Amino acid sequence: MNFIKGALFVLLIIALAVGGFNLVFIAVGNYFGPFYESEADQSRNFAIWLFGNVGVVIIATAVGVLWNRRRSRRF
């Protein structure tokens, strides 16, 4: 049961981090207008978004696992 609770906790951290990253990405895009004027610019921005999400997932997973370990030791 502790494994399931830990996995759900880590998934919650990942979902919140990815959602926050995407909200910031959309807000910046709406504030500054479209970032692209050609196909190359559009592909570059897609790569930034994609690798940004991958980076956020990796960091959020590590943080979630470490935080869950510290949290589970207290109880």
Residue, then its C-alpha position, 0 to 999 in steps of 0.5 A: m500500500n505504501f508503494i501505491k501511495g508513493a507512486l500516486f504522490v510522485l505522479l501528482i508532483i509530476a502532473l503539477a509541475v508539467g501543468g505549471f510549466n505549460l501554463v507559463f509557456i502559454a502565458v509567455g507566448n500570449y504575452f509576447g505574441p507568436f514566437y515563430e515566423s517560419e517553419a524553422d522557428q515553429s520547429r524550434n519552439f516545438a523542440i523547446w516545449l518538448f524538451g522543456n516538458v521532458g526536463v520538467v518530468i525528470i526533475a519532478t520525478a526526482v523531487g517527488v521520489l526524494w520528497n516521498r522518502r522523507r515524508s514516509r520516514r516521518f510516519 
